[in-house]
């Protein structure tokens, strides 16, 4: 996140990881004084980190209520996934088109990440598994060397995690690393069409979970 010192960036990453692993639930209040005391840092430092999280839409600031972890609406949740589908289809196609050497180097990095996901599954480290699942998508963007787009996608992945925790908390367990492994294979094989279709199918799985929640809500109204 631009504008943060190295130490503040570490604090920022800590909060992002805590949100991704669902150790910080949507809607929970973040009190500057309490956080400053917990981490042994100044309130000013905590304030800058929370403002940065607000810019990333992971935290919302309200007058007279302070900061709290964001709770995306159901409509926002679906828009987040739809945005990711548009972006990530293009990103993975561009990655495949970068040439055999770059493609294989990216596939090697992504394969190693999938192994970390599998290890988290074996250890039943659910929070870590969810966080690593989101990071996989950011790694695809980073492999292209596009830092601006990587930061945008990092925000969307954070919002996806919040949306899932708010509306479909069990989906994180259903989106296993096997789908990621198939995407890596398509990248290694140089098949941009299959890679794009797989990543869309992977994200549509999440979108469908939100549609089910919406249908249930309509049925109860």
Backbone as a ProteinNet text record, in pm:
[ID]
protein_1_A
[PRIMARY]
XXXXXXXXXXXXXXXXXXXXXXXXXXXXXXXXXXXXXXXXXXXXXXXXXXXXXXXXXXXXXXXXXXXXXXXXXXXXXXXXXXXXXXXXXXXXXXXXXXXXXXXXXXXXXXXXXXXXXXXXXXXXXXXXXXXXXXXXXXXXXXXXXXXXXXXXXXXXXXXXXXXXXXXXXXXXXXXXXXXXXXXXXXXXXXXXXXXXXXXXXXXXXXXXXXXXXXXXXXXXX
[TERTIARY]
84.9	0	88.5	67.8	150.5	128.6	235.9	226.1	253.3	266.1	293.4	442.6	491.5	629.5	640.3	763.2	783.8	712	721.8	657.2	504.5	454.5	309.8	257.8	339	299	289.2	378.9	372.7	243.8	206.8	81.1	-37.9	-32.2	-138.3	-153.8	-41.3	-44.3	-98.2	-67.3	-119.1	-272.2	-328.5	-474.4	-536.7	-472.5	-523.4	-525.8	-417.7	-412	-517.7	-536.3	-636	-776.7	-802.7	-933.3	-948.1	-843	-848.5	-867.3	-804.1	-815.5	-936.6	-1015.5	-1139.7	-1116.4	-998.4	-973	-1031.9	-1055.3	-1127.6	-1256.8	-1366.6	-1494.7	-1552	-1629.8	-1696.3	-1781.2	-1770.7	-1850.1	-1783.6	-1674.4	-1610.5	-1550	-1563.8	-1513.7	-1364.8	-1292.6	-1148.4	-1119.8	-1085.3	-1063.6	-915	-882.4	-742.5	-665.1	-719.4	-648.3	-619.5	-717.1	-698.9	-592.7	-597	-500.7	-359.5	-349.7	-218.6	-156.7	-239.7	-190	-150.9	-231.9	-205.4	-73.1	-46.9	72.5	190.5	166.6	273.9	325.4	233.4	270.8	182.8	211.5	135.7	-2.2	-95.2	-227.8	-220.2	-124.6	-108.3	-73.3	13.9	51.6	-68.5	-144.7	-264.6	-364.6	-378	-472.8	-436.3	-307.2	-263.2	-290.2	-269.6	-295.1	-445	-527.7	-672.2	-723.7	-665.2	-703.7	-666.1	-548.2	-505.7	-599.8	-642.4	-737.9	-872.6	-904.5	-1026.7	-1018.1	-901.5	-881.8	-895.1	-855.7	-867.6	-1007.8	-1096.9	-1235.6	-1248.4	-1139.3	-1146.1	-1198.6	-1187.7	-1237.5	-1324.5	-1431.2	-1519.6	-1517.8	-1511.3	-1507.3	-1641	-1700.5	-1828.6	-1818.6	-1879.1	-1879.3	-1943	-1874.2	-1919.9	-1922.7	-1881.2	-1878.1	-1738.8	-1649.5	-1513.2	-1499.8	-1399.7	-1369.3	-1419.5	-1463.8	-1502.3	-1472.2	-1450.3	-1423.2	-1545.4	-1521.8	-1631	-1719	-1847.1	-1943.8	-2007.1	-1951.1	-2008.1	-2152.6	-2236.1	-2373.7	-2373.2	-2486.4	-2495.9	-2476.5	-2529.5	-2511.2	-2363.3	-2297.4	-2154.2	-2074.8	-2114.1	-2043.8	-2046.2	-2163.1	-2174.5	-2098.1	-2098.7	-2025	-1873.9	-1827.4	-1684.7	-1642.3	-1720	-1686.5	-1696.2	-1797.8	-1811.2	-1692.1	-1645.2	-1527.1	-1403.7	-1391	-1275.3	-1277	-1393.5	-1402	-1351.1	-1397.2	-1353.5	-1202.6	-1149.2	-1006.2	-921	-958.2	-871.3	-870.5	-980.2	-978.2	-870.9	-867.9	-771.5	-628.2	-611.3	-477.2	-416.2	-495.1	-440.2	-411.4	-493.6	-468.1	-338.3	-316.6	-192.4	-70.8	-85.8	25.2	64.7	-34.3	-6.8	62.8	25.9	81.1	219.4	280.7	410.4	529.8	505.9	616.9	643.7	706.9	724.2	806.2	917	1002.8	931.6	868.1	795.2	677.8	612.3	497.2	537.7	645.6	691.2	742.9	806	853.3	734.7	629.6	509.3	440.9	433.9	369.6	443	574.2	653.7	622.8	615.2	581.8	441.5	346.9	208.8	193.5	267.2	261.7	310.6	419	471.7	368	293.8	190.4	76.8	38.5	-68.2	-27.1	101.1	149.8	132.9	154.1	131.4	-17.3	-104.4	-248.1	-281.6	-225.2	-250	-201.7	-88	-34.5	-128.5	-184.6	-279.9	-405.2	-447.9	-564.2	-533.6	-415.8	-377.8	-372.2	-326.7	-315.7	-447.7	-548.4	-679.5	-669.1	-576.7	-557.8	-649.8	-776.1	-879.5	-851.4	-816.6	-791.8	-676.5	-568.9	-453.4	-489.9	-570.2	-612.9	-690.2	-780.8	-860.3	-770.7	-676.2	-584.6	-498.6	-444.5	-360.3	-439.4	-564.9	-650.1	-663.6	-681.9	-690.3	-557.9	-449	-317	-281	-331.7	-304.3	-339	-451.5	-498.3	-410.4	-363.8	-274.6	-140.8	-95	31.8	27.8	-86.9	-99.9	-72.4	-127.9	-106.5	38.3	96.8	235.3	331.5	294.8	380.1	389.4	290.3	291.8	376.8	409.6	490.1	411.6	278.7	193.7	158.6	236.3	219.7	88.2	47.7	-77.7	-196.7	-201.3	-312.6	-307	-185.6	-171.8	-232.2	-212.7	-268.9	-421.1	-473.1	-619.1	-677.4	-612.1	-663.1	-650.8	-544.9	-528	-646.5	-692.1	-808.4	-933.5	-951.7	-1070.8	-1071.4	-954.1	-944.7	-979.6	-932	-966.1	-1116.9	-1178.2	-1323	-1398.8	-1344.8	-1407.2	-1409.9	-1297.7	-1289.9	-1393.6	-1408.5	-1508.3	-1650.1	-1673	-1805.5	-1841.3	-1744.8	-1769.1	-1793	-1712.4	-1728.9	-1864.3	-1915.7	-2043.8	-2162.9	-2156.7	-2275.4	-2266.2	-2145.4	-2132.2	-2007	-2003.7	-1880.6	-1828.9	-1910.5	-1863.2	-1795.1	-1806.5	-1752.2	-1600.6	-1535.6	-1390.1	-1339.2	-1420.3	-1381.4	-1404.4	-1497.2	-1533.1	-1440.2	-1379.8	-1290.5	-1150.1	-1127.9	-1000.4	-892.4	-768	-653.5	-652.4	-740	-742.7	-779.4	-870.8	-907.1	-790.2	-715.1	-596.4	-492.6	-478.8	-382.8	-418.1	-546.6	-589.9	-555.4	-570.3	-536.1	-387.2	-305.9	-159.9	-121.9	-185.5	-156.8	-187.8	-301	-337.5	-236.9	-187.2	-84.9	43	85.5	208.5	195.8	75.5	53	37.4	25.4	9.7	-128.8	-229	-366.5	-442.9	-439.9	-501.8	-653.5	-717	-862.5	-907	-840.1	-876.4	-846.6	-732	-695.3	-800.1	-844	-944.5	-1077.8	-1115.3	-1242.3	-1239.2	-1124.4	-1112.1	-1120	-1054.2	-1055.1	-1193.9	-1265.5	-1402.9	-1492.7	-1479.5	-1559.7	-1534	-1408.2	-1367.6	-1438.5	-1443.2	-1504.8	-1657.6	-1711	-1856.6	-1909.1	-1828	-1864.2	-1896.2	-1813.3	-1834.2	-1957.9	-1971.5	-2086.5	-2217.3	-2220.6	-2341.9	-2380.1	-2279.7	-2308.2	-2383.7	-2346.7	-2417.1	-2559.5	-2578.3	-2711.5	-2803.2	-2746.3	-2824.9	-2869.6	-2776.8	-2809.9	-2920.8	-2910.5	-3011.1	-3146.3	-3149	-3275.3	-3339	-3257.6	-3310.1	-3370.7	-3302.2	-3352.7	-3485.1	-3497.5	-3624	-3735.7	-3699.3	-3799.4	-3851.9	-3768.8	-3809.6	-3884.1	-3875.9	-3938.7	-4088.5
-119.3	0	124.3	210.9	329.9	425.7	496.1	597.1	545.2	414.4	356.9	329.6	344.7	307.4	155	104.2	-40.5	-105.7	-43.6	-100.2	-93.8	17.8	30.9	-68.4	-93.9	-192.7	-331.6	-360.5	-489	-498.8	-387	-384.8	-403.8	-335	-345.4	-490.2	-555.9	-694.9	-787.6	-754.3	-835.2	-831.2	-711.1	-698.3	-766.6	-753.6	-819.6	-971.3	-1026.1	-1170.1	-1211.5	-1129.1	-1160.2	-1160.6	-1068.7	-1065	-1185.6	-1213.7	-1325.7	-1458.8	-1473.8	-1597.9	-1598.6	-1489.4	-1476.3	-1472	-1424.9	-1399	-1264.4	-1178.9	-1052.8	-1062.1	-1074	-1096.4	-967.5	-976.8	-858.8	-789.9	-657.2	-579.4	-553.3	-624.1	-605	-465.1	-402.8	-266.1	-267.7	-173	-160.8	-30.5	-42.2	75	110.4	232.7	274.5	253.9	299.6	293.2	148.6	61.2	-80.1	-145.9	-114.4	-173.9	-121.7	8	66.7	1.7	-23.3	-87.6	-233.2	-302.4	-442.9	-461	-373.5	-387.4	-305.3	-225.1	-145.3	-38.2	23.4	129.4	251.3	360.7	483.4	475.6	554.5	560.2	618.8	709.3	768.2	662.7	570.1	462.3	373.3	338.1	257.1	331.8	463.1	541.9	539.7	552.5	551.4	415.8	309.6	175.7	155.7	200.2	185.5	269.5	386.9	469.7	401.1	336.9	263.1	145.6	77.8	-31.6	21.6	144.2	206.8	235	280.8	305.3	176.1	64	-67	-125	-52	-90.7	-211.9	-245.2	-354.5	-309.1	-179.6	-119.5	-0.7	18.8	133.4	224.9	352.8	454.3	529.1	539.5	609.5	713.4	826.6	934.5	886.1	915.1	881.1	730.9	650.3	505.3	446.9	525	477.7	381.8	295.8	202.3	62.2	-8.1	-147.1	-222.9	-352.2	-435.2	-432.2	-414.2	-396.5	-521.1	-496.1	-602.5	-572.7	-624.8	-597.6	-646.2	-569	-612.6	-729.4	-797.2	-908.3	-859.5	-743.2	-686.9	-656.5	-596.9	-568.5	-697.4	-801.2	-929.4	-983.6	-979.6	-1029.8	-942.2	-811.4	-720.8	-742.8	-774.2	-801.6	-923.2	-1030.7	-1152.6	-1128.3	-1056.2	-1026.8	-946	-852.7	-773.8	-862.5	-954	-1044	-1133.9	-1180.1	-1266	-1191.2	-1067.7	-987.9	-966.7	-933.4	-903.5	-1029.6	-1133.8	-1250.9	-1336.2	-1336.3	-1404.8	-1341.6	-1210.4	-1140.3	-1160.8	-1155.5	-1169.5	-1305.7	-1411.5	-1545.7	-1568.5	-1511.2	-1523.6	-1451.8	-1334.2	-1260.9	-1336.5	-1399.2	-1475	-1590.8	-1661.9	-1773.5	-1724.5	-1603.6	-1550.3	-1489.4	-1497.1	-1432.6	-1514.4	-1630.2	-1712.1	-1829.3	-1932.7	-2058.4	-2043	-1968.9	-1956.7	-1886.3	-1772.5	-1697.4	-1778.6	-1850.9	-1932.6	-2043.8	-2110.9	-2220.8	-2168.4	-2052.1	-1993.3	-1958.8	-1901.2	-1867.8	-1994.1	-2096.8	-2222.4	-2286.9	-2275.6	-2332.9	-2262.7	-2128.6	-2051.1	-2084.4	-2093	-2121.8	-2264.1	-2357.4	-2496.6	-2505.4	-2434.9	-2434	-2376.9	-2276.1	-2216.3	-2315.5	-2387.5	-2487.8	-2595.6	-2630.2	-2727	-2673.4	-2543.7	-2482.4	-2489.9	-2471.4	-2484.7	-2627.8	-2725.9	-2866.6	-2898.4	-2841.9	-2864.4	-2806.9	-2689.1	-2627.8	-2713.9	-2774.4	-2863.5	-2985.6	-3043.4	-3162.5	-3132.6	-3010.6	-2972.3	-2918.8	-2911.5	-2857.9	-2715.2	-2640.6	-2499.4	-2416.1	-2411.2	-2352.9	-2207.9	-2128.6	-1987.2	-1966.7	-2040.7	-2030.8	-2075.1	-2179.5	-2228.5	-2121.7	-2053.9	-1949	-1835.1	-1795.5	-1686	-1724	-1844.4	-1889	-1901.2	-1940.2	-1950.9	-1815.2	-1710.5	-1576.4	-1530.8	-1562.3	-1520.6	-1582.5	-1700.9	-1766.8	-1674.9	-1608	-1521.8	-1397.5	-1344.9	-1228.9	-1268.7	-1388.8	-1436.8	-1442.3	-1474.9	-1475.7	-1337.4	-1236.9	-1099.1	-1056.6	-1093.3	-1056.8	-1119.6	-1237.4	-1304	-1222.2	-1138.1	-1051	-926	-898.8	-781.1	-651.7	-660.8	-541.6	-508.7	-420	-389.4	-315.7	-229.1	-154.2	-249	-338.8	-433.7	-531.7	-567.5	-659	-596.8	-466.1	-398.9	-393.2	-370	-368.4	-505.9	-609.4	-744.9	-784.6	-738.8	-766.8	-711	-592.1	-532.9	-615.2	-658	-735.9	-870.5	-931.5	-1058.2	-1037.4	-927.3	-894.9	-877.9	-805.6	-784.6	-915.7	-1002.6	-1133.8	-1212.2	-1207.2	-1277.6	-1224.8	-1093.4	-1032.9	-1069.3	-1070.2	-1104.3	-1248.6	-1338.3	-1478.4	-1497.4	-1431.5	-1443.4	-1389.5	-1289.7	-1228.2	-1311.3	-1360.7	-1421.6	-1572.2	-1624.7	-1767.3	-1824.3	-1830.5	-1867.7	-2008.1	-2098.8	-2235.4	-2252.4	-2153	-2167.3	-2178.1	-2114	-2121	-2263.7	-2351.2	-2490.7	-2569.1	-2523	-2596.2	-2565.3	-2446	-2406.9	-2456.3	-2585.2	-2645.3	-2617.5	-2653.8	-2627.1	-2709.6	-2812.7	-2894.4	-2811.4	-2714.3	-2626.9	-2537.5	-2492.2	-2412.1	-2494.8	-2620.6	-2708.4	-2723.6	-2732.4	-2742.2	-2615.1	-2500.3	-2372.5	-2366.4	-2411.1	-2412.1	-2500.8	-2615.1	-2707.4	-2640.7	-2570.7	-2503.3	-2394	-2324.4	-2221.6	-2286.5	-2394.3	-2463.9	-2517.6	-2567	-2623.8	-2517.8	-2390.8	-2283	-2271.7	-2319.4	-2317.6	-2203	-2086.7	-1967.2	-1980.7	-2045.3	-2060.1	-2143.6	-2257	-2344.1	-2275.6	-2207.4	-2138.9	-2033.6	-1955.2	-1851.5	-1913.2	-2023	-2089.1	-2148.5	-2205.7	-2265.3	-2160.8	-2047	-1945	-1882	-1872.3	-1821.1	-1921	-2049	-2151.7	-2150.7	-2134.9	-2131.2	-2016.4	-1899.1	-1782	-1786.8	-1847.9	-1863.2	-1948.6	-2042.5	-2126.5	-2038.9	-1937.7	-1845.2	-1759.5	-1709.5	-1625.1	-1700.2	-1827.8	-1907.7	-1918.4	-1920.4	-1926.8	-1802.3	-1686.3	-1563.3	-1563.9	-1622.7	-1630.3	-1719.4	-1827.7	-1915.9	-1840.5	-1764.2	-1685.4	-1585.2	-1521.2	-1423.4	-1489.9	-1608.8	-1679.7	-1718.5	-1762.8	-1798.9	-1677.3	-1562.9	-1439.8	-1397.3	-1412.4	-1377.7	-1470.8	-1598.5	-1696.2	-1672.3	-1609.3	-1583.8	-1452.2	-1366.6	-1234.7	-1240.4
0	0	0	-97.4	-109.4	7.5	48.5	153.5	292.7	308.1	439.4	454.7	578.1	606.3	603.7	611.6	610.8	728	846.6	965.1	952.6	898	880.6	777.9	674.3	573.9	637.4	730.7	801.4	882.5	948.1	1024.1	929.6	814.9	714.2	669.7	638.2	593.3	701.9	829.4	939.5	940.3	925.9	927.1	805.8	690.2	570	590.8	646.9	673.5	775.8	879.1	982.5	924.1	831	764.8	672.7	594.1	499.6	572.2	688.3	765	857.6	851.2	928.3	1078.7	1116.8	1258.3	1298	1199.2	1219	1138.5	1206.2	1139.7	1083.2	973.8	919.1	1025.4	1032.8	1126	1259.6	1290.4	1420.2	1428.2	1545.6	1564.5	1593.2	1534.2	1551.4	1625.8	1751.4	1836.4	1837.5	1795.6	1783.5	1913.2	2023.4	2150.9	2190	2172.4	2208.1	2120	1990.5	1897.3	1923.6	1953.2	1982.3	2105.1	2207	2328.4	2301.2	2223.3	2193.7	2119.2	2021.5	1939.3	1991.1	2094.3	2151.6	2057.7	1983.1	1889	1914.7	1845	1866	1799.7	1852.9	1791.8	1651.9	1630.4	1497.3	1393.7	1433.1	1340.4	1309.2	1412.3	1391.4	1303.2	1326.2	1247.2	1099.2	1069.6	928.6	863.7	939.4	886.2	860.5	954.1	937.4	820.7	801.4	686.8	555.9	555.1	435.6	408.8	514.3	499	449.5	490.5	441.7	291.9	246	102.9	23.3	85.6	20.8	37.4	107.4	132.2	224.5	294.2	389.7	525.6	550.2	674.1	637.4	712.1	687.9	809.9	781	886.5	887.6	1003.1	1016.6	1127.1	1103.2	1202.6	1332.7	1442.1	1577.7	1606.4	1508.9	1531.8	1514.4	1458.1	1439.2	1323	1331.6	1222.9	1256.1	1153.9	1171.5	1042.7	1055.4	938.5	847.7	718.7	623	612.3	584.4	557.8	421.7	313.2	180.9	173	105	82.6	-16.5	-28.8	-122.5	-265.8	-295.2	-429.8	-454	-355.6	-368.5	-385.3	-312.6	-320.7	-462.8	-526	-662.5	-760.8	-739.1	-827.2	-815.6	-696.1	-674.3	-757.3	-749.9	-824	-974.3	-1018.6	-1161.1	-1212	-1130.2	-1167	-1177.2	-1083.3	-1085	-1208.4	-1247.3	-1365.8	-1488.9	-1507.1	-1622.2	-1621.1	-1505.3	-1493.6	-1505	-1432.9	-1423.7	-1549.9	-1624.1	-1754.3	-1843.9	-1847.6	-1931.1	-1880.7	-1749.1	-1690.9	-1721.5	-1703.2	-1724.2	-1872.5	-1959.9	-2103.9	-2142	-2083.5	-2110.1	-2057.8	-1942.2	-1884.9	-1976.3	-2027.4	-2118	-2245.1	-2289.4	-2412.7	-2400	-2282.5	-2262	-2311.6	-2362.6	-2410.5	-2318.7	-2375.5	-2303.1	-2174.4	-2182.1	-2064.6	-1950	-1979.8	-1877	-1823.7	-1913.7	-1874.9	-1778.6	-1809.2	-1723.7	-1589.4	-1590.5	-1464.8	-1375	-1435.3	-1358.7	-1307.3	-1391.3	-1352.4	-1235.7	-1236.8	-1127.1	-995.1	-999.4	-879.1	-830.1	-922.6	-886.2	-833.4	-892.5	-844.9	-699.8	-669.7	-532.4	-436.1	-482.3	-397.5	-374	-478.6	-464	-363.9	-363.2	-265.2	-122.8	-105.2	26.1	62.8	-35.6	-11	31.6	-40.8	-6.4	134.6	171.9	306	411.7	384.1	477.4	491.1	378.7	382.6	468.7	449.2	526.9	676.1	709.4	851.1	906.7	820.1	856.5	909.6	850.2	885.7	797.2	834.9	748.7	714.3	815.2	789.7	693.4	713.4	625.2	483.7	474	343.3	266.5	334.6	270.7	223.4	309.3	272.4	152.3	152.8	42.7	-86.9	-75.6	-193.7	-263.5	-184.2	-242	-300.2	-234	-279.9	-414.4	-441.8	-570	-686.3	-677.5	-786.3	-800.6	-689.5	-694.3	-756.9	-730.4	-786.3	-938.6	-995.3	-1141.2	-1196.5	-1129.4	-1172	-1151.6	-1040.5	-1012.2	-1112.4	-1163.1	-1262.3	-1391	-1416.3	-1534.3	-1511.1	-1384.9	-1353.3	-1350.5	-1346.5	-1344.2	-1199.1	-1137.7	-996.1	-967.3	-1059.1	-1038.5	-1037.4	-1136	-1141.9	-1025.7	-982.8	-869.2	-743.5	-724.9	-608	-616	-737.7	-756.6	-726	-778.7	-756.5	-609.9	-544.6	-401.8	-322.7	-361.6	-294.3	-320.8	-445.4	-480.2	-407.5	-392.8	-320.4	-172.7	-115.3	23.3	38.8	-54.5	-49.4	-70.4	-156.3	-176.8	-46.7	26.5	153.9	252	256.6	345	302.1	170.9	119.7	152.8	137.7	170.3	319.7	400.1	545.3	589.8	517.5	553.1	507	382.8	321.9	295.4	277.5	243.6	307.9	440.4	511.9	485.3	429.9	406.5	271.3	182.8	47.6	49.2	143.3	151.1	165.5	222.3	236.8	107.2	24.6	-96	-213.1	-215.9	-325.4	-295.9	-321	-286.7	-388.9	-356.4	-443.5	-571.2	-581.5	-702.5	-824.6	-808	-919.2	-957.4	-860.5	-888.1	-964.3	-927.4	-994.8	-1142.7	-1173.8	-1314	-1390.8	-1326	-1389.5	-1418.2	-1322.1	-1340.5	-1458.8	-1471.3	-1582.9	-1716.9	-1724.6	-1849.6	-1883.3	-1781.8	-1803.8	-1854.8	-1790.9	-1831.4	-1974.2	-2008.6	-2141.2	-2249.7	-2207.2	-2304.7	-2363.4	-2291.8	-2341.8	-2276.1	-2340.2	-2282.1	-2271.9	-2370.2	-2369.4	-2250.3	-2228.4	-2116.3	-1983.3	-1974.3	-1849.4	-1813	-1913.2	-1888.4	-1847.9	-1914.7	-1881.6	-1741.1	-1704.3	-1571.3	-1460.7	-1482.6	-1377.2	-1365.7	-1478.6	-1471.4	-1399	-1432.8	-1366	-1215.9	-1179.3	-1038.7	-965.3	-1028.3	-965.3	-972.5	-1078.5	-1088.1	-973.2	-929	-814.5	-693.5	-672.2	-560.7	-586.3	-709.3	-743.7	-720.6	-754.3	-735.8	-588.2	-500.8	-356.7	-312	-367.1	-332.3	-387.6	-505.8	-564.7	-482	-427.4	-340.5	-216.2	-155.9	-37.4	-70.3	-186.8	-227.9	-246.2	-308.8	-330.6	-197.9	-102.8	29.2	95.9	84.5	144.4	84	-48.2	-114.3	-72.7	-52	-11.7	128.2	212.2	350.2	365.9	262.6	275.3	252.7
[MASK]
+++++++++++++++++++++++++++++++++++++++++++++++++++++++++++++++++++++++++++++++++++++++++++++++++++++++++++++++++++++++++++++++++++++++++++++++++++++++++++++++++++++++++++++++++++++++++++++++++++++++++++++++++++++++++++++

